[in-house]
Amino acid sequence: VILALICNGAFSFQPPPSFEHKMKNDPKKVNCEVCQAVIRQLTKYLKPASDLSSVRARQKRESSLYAAFDEICQTTHLNRYDFSPPVMIDACREFTEEHQETLVKFFFTGENINEEAIRQQFCVDDLKSCTAVWTYEQEKTKREPTPAEAEEDRLKFEEQKKEQLAELTEKFLNRPQKRSDEDKQRDSMDDSTLESLLKEKGRTLDDLRKQKARSQKKLKEAEEKKEAEEKEEEKTEEKLHDEL
């Protein structure tokens, strides 16, 4: 089934995913990841509480908190971590349900919410889910990219596509006539990827086949011309030899 999907282009060249599933589902590592992810998302979606003197303000703050709990365990907020979104979503729901009241205390009255400090205190010191908070490099891979970083990623991706297109085109044009069944199977997957890349440029595999046919025709004509010239030279040499 997977091979069929690949050959049909379902797994053709796609933009790089926004997350990397680098780890097996180790419960302790998942708990650490989801603890810090929850703190990050709550910090992102909750503005600092500047004035909670009135009952209305406290009710509004509490409402915002519980709305945030409902919002943060969504795929769009959990797709840049070390575990797949389904794993993170389930862990997030379990985590927020178990620790909701404690998290409310952290975020309810905070005027200046310090995300890293809360992650340190809550995930490392109190729950001991983590041995340390994310390093700067780890943190960078888990946040949304800045516009400049997103543009850099886009340009890098486009360059990768150009390189892959050039590589597969050259391979296609230089493909030998006689191929093993294994080669044909591999070629079929390459052709599927090549076709998807060509489609973006308004071209097809038929265009490449015509290009290959033209190249082969020119090569054959050049070889025939060279062969004719060599024969002519041989005749000239024979003639000169006879005259001598």
C-alpha positions as CSV (number, residue, x, y, z in Angstrom):
1,V,0.0,0.0,0.0
2,I,2.8,2.4,0.9
3,L,4.6,1.6,-2.3
4,A,1.4,2.3,-4.3
5,L,1.0,5.6,-2.5
6,I,4.6,6.6,-3.3
7,C,4.2,5.6,-7.0
8,N,1.0,7.7,-7.2
9,G,2.7,10.7,-5.9
10,A,1.1,10.8,-2.5
11,F,4.5,11.0,-0.9
12,S,6.1,13.2,-3.5
13,F,8.3,16.1,-2.5
14,Q,6.5,18.0,0.2
15,P,7.5,21.0,2.3
16,P,9.4,20.0,5.4
17,P,7.2,19.3,8.3
18,S,7.1,21.8,11.1
19,F,8.0,19.1,13.7
20,E,10.4,16.2,13.9
21,H,9.4,13.0,15.6
22,K,12.9,12.4,17.1
23,M,11.9,10.2,20.1
24,K,10.0,7.1,20.9
25,N,7.0,7.5,23.1
26,D,8.9,7.4,26.4
27,P,6.3,8.5,29.1
28,K,8.8,10.6,31.1
29,K,10.0,12.4,28.0
30,V,6.5,13.0,26.8
31,N,5.5,14.4,30.2
32,C,8.5,16.7,30.2
33,E,7.7,17.9,26.6
34,V,4.0,18.4,27.2
35,C,4.6,20.2,30.5
36,Q,6.8,22.8,28.9
37,A,4.6,23.0,25.8
38,V,1.5,23.7,28.0
39,I,3.3,26.5,29.8
40,R,4.5,27.9,26.5
41,Q,1.0,27.9,25.0
42,L,-0.6,29.4,28.1
43,T,2.0,32.1,28.2
44,K,1.3,32.8,24.5
45,Y,-2.5,33.0,24.8
46,L,-2.9,34.7,28.2
47,K,-2.2,38.4,28.6
48,P,-0.8,39.5,32.0
49,A,-3.4,40.2,34.6
50,S,-3.0,43.9,35.4
51,D,-6.0,44.5,37.6
52,L,-8.0,41.9,39.5
53,S,-9.5,44.1,42.1
54,S,-13.1,43.8,40.9
55,V,-15.2,40.6,40.9
56,R,-15.9,41.1,37.2
57,A,-12.2,41.3,36.4
58,R,-11.5,38.1,38.3
59,Q,-14.4,36.3,36.6
60,K,-13.1,37.4,33.2
61,R,-9.6,36.2,34.1
62,E,-10.9,32.9,35.2
63,S,-12.9,32.5,32.1
64,S,-9.9,33.3,29.9
65,L,-7.9,30.7,31.7
66,Y,-10.3,27.9,31.2
67,A,-10.9,29.0,27.6
68,A,-7.1,28.7,27.1
69,F,-7.1,25.2,28.5
70,D,-9.6,24.2,25.9
71,E,-7.6,25.9,23.1
72,I,-4.1,24.9,23.7
73,C,-4.5,21.1,23.2
74,Q,-5.1,21.5,19.5
75,T,-3.0,20.2,16.6
76,T,-2.1,23.6,15.4
77,H,-0.4,24.4,18.7
78,L,1.3,21.1,19.2
79,N,3.0,20.4,15.9
80,R,6.5,21.6,16.6
81,Y,7.6,19.2,19.3
82,D,9.6,16.0,19.6
83,F,6.5,13.8,19.5
84,S,3.7,13.6,16.9
85,P,0.6,15.8,17.4
86,P,-1.7,12.8,18.3
87,V,0.7,11.8,21.2
88,M,1.0,15.5,22.3
89,I,-2.7,16.1,22.1
90,D,-3.6,13.1,24.3
91,A,-0.8,14.0,26.8
92,C,-1.8,17.7,26.8
93,R,-5.4,16.8,27.7
94,E,-4.4,14.5,30.5
95,F,-1.8,17.0,31.8
96,T,-4.2,20.0,31.8
97,E,-7.0,18.0,33.4
98,E,-4.6,16.7,36.2
99,H,-2.8,20.0,36.9
100,Q,-5.4,22.6,35.9
101,E,-6.0,24.1,39.4
102,T,-2.2,24.4,40.0
103,L,-1.7,26.1,36.6
104,V,-4.6,28.5,37.3
105,K,-2.7,29.6,40.4
106,F,0.4,30.3,38.4
107,F,-1.3,32.3,35.7
108,F,-4.3,33.9,37.5
109,T,-2.6,36.7,39.3
110,G,0.7,37.0,37.4
111,E,1.3,40.6,36.2
112,N,4.6,39.7,34.5
113,I,4.5,36.1,33.3
114,N,7.9,34.7,32.8
115,E,7.6,31.6,30.8
116,E,11.0,30.1,31.4
117,A,10.7,30.7,35.1
118,I,7.4,29.0,35.3
119,R,8.7,26.0,33.3
120,Q,11.6,25.8,35.7
121,Q,9.5,26.0,38.8
122,F,6.6,23.9,37.6
123,C,8.1,21.3,35.3
124,V,11.6,20.9,36.9
125,D,11.3,21.8,40.6
126,D,7.8,20.9,41.5
127,L,6.6,18.1,39.3
128,K,10.1,16.9,38.4
129,S,8.8,15.9,34.9
130,C,12.0,17.4,33.5
131,T,15.6,17.5,34.6
132,A,16.1,20.9,32.9
133,V,14.2,23.4,30.8
134,W,14.8,23.5,27.0
135,T,18.1,25.0,25.9
136,Y,18.0,28.0,23.6
137,E,18.6,25.7,20.5
138,Q,15.8,23.3,21.6
139,E,13.5,26.2,22.3
140,K,14.2,27.7,18.9
141,T,12.9,24.6,17.1
142,K,9.7,24.5,19.1
143,R,8.5,28.1,18.6
144,E,6.8,29.6,15.6
145,P,9.4,30.9,13.2
146,T,9.8,34.7,12.7
147,P,8.9,36.1,9.3
148,A,12.6,36.3,8.4
149,E,13.2,32.6,9.5
150,A,10.1,31.5,7.6
151,E,11.3,33.3,4.4
152,E,14.8,31.7,4.9
153,D,13.1,28.2,5.2
154,R,11.0,28.9,2.1
155,L,14.0,29.9,0.0
156,K,16.0,26.9,1.3
157,F,13.1,24.6,0.4
158,E,12.8,26.1,-3.1
159,E,16.5,25.6,-3.6
160,Q,16.2,22.0,-2.5
161,K,13.4,21.5,-5.0
162,K,15.5,23.0,-7.8
163,E,18.4,20.7,-7.0
164,Q,16.1,17.6,-6.9
165,L,14.5,18.6,-10.1
166,A,17.9,18.9,-11.8
167,E,19.1,15.6,-10.4
168,L,16.0,13.7,-11.4
169,T,15.8,15.3,-14.8
170,E,19.4,14.3,-15.6
171,K,18.8,10.8,-14.3
172,F,15.7,10.6,-16.4
173,L,17.4,11.8,-19.6
174,N,20.4,9.5,-19.1
175,R,18.4,6.5,-18.1
176,P,19.7,3.3,-20.0
177,Q,17.3,1.4,-22.2
178,K,17.8,-1.9,-20.5
179,R,16.8,-1.9,-16.8
180,S,16.2,-4.5,-14.2
181,D,12.8,-4.9,-12.5
182,E,14.3,-3.3,-9.4
183,D,15.6,-0.3,-11.4
184,K,12.2,0.1,-13.0
185,Q,10.5,0.1,-9.6
186,R,12.9,2.7,-8.3
187,D,12.5,4.7,-11.6
188,S,8.7,4.7,-11.1
189,M,9.0,6.4,-7.7
190,D,11.5,8.9,-9.1
191,D,9.2,9.6,-12.0
192,S,6.3,10.3,-9.6
193,T,8.4,12.9,-7.7
194,L,9.8,14.4,-10.9
195,E,6.3,14.7,-12.3
196,S,5.1,16.7,-9.3
197,L,8.1,19.0,-9.5
198,L,7.6,19.5,-13.3
199,K,3.9,20.3,-12.8
200,E,4.8,23.4,-10.8
201,K,6.7,24.7,-13.9
202,G,4.0,23.7,-16.4
203,R,5.9,20.8,-17.8
204,T,5.3,17.1,-18.0
205,L,7.2,13.9,-18.3
206,D,6.2,13.8,-22.0
207,D,8.1,17.1,-22.5
208,L,11.2,15.4,-21.0
209,R,10.7,12.4,-23.2
210,K,10.6,14.6,-26.3
211,Q,13.7,16.4,-25.0
212,K,15.4,13.1,-24.6
213,A,14.4,12.0,-28.1
214,R,15.8,15.2,-29.6
215,S,19.0,14.8,-27.6
216,Q,19.3,11.2,-28.8
217,K,18.6,12.2,-32.4
218,K,21.3,14.9,-32.2
219,L,23.7,12.5,-30.6
220,K,23.1,9.9,-33.3
221,E,23.5,12.5,-36.1
222,A,26.8,13.6,-34.5
223,E,28.0,10.0,-34.3
224,E,27.0,9.3,-37.9
225,K,28.7,12.6,-39.0
226,K,31.9,11.6,-37.1
227,E,31.8,8.1,-38.6
228,A,31.4,9.5,-42.1
229,E,34.3,11.9,-41.6
230,E,36.5,9.1,-40.3
231,K,35.6,7.0,-43.4
232,E,36.4,9.9,-45.6
233,E,39.7,10.4,-43.9
234,E,40.5,6.7,-44.3
235,K,39.7,6.9,-48.1
236,T,41.9,10.0,-48.4
237,E,44.8,8.2,-46.6
238,E,44.4,5.2,-48.8
239,K,44.4,7.3,-51.9
240,L,47.5,9.1,-50.8
241,H,49.1,5.8,-50.0
242,D,48.3,4.5,-53.5
243,E,49.7,7.6,-55.1
244,L,53.0,7.1,-53.2
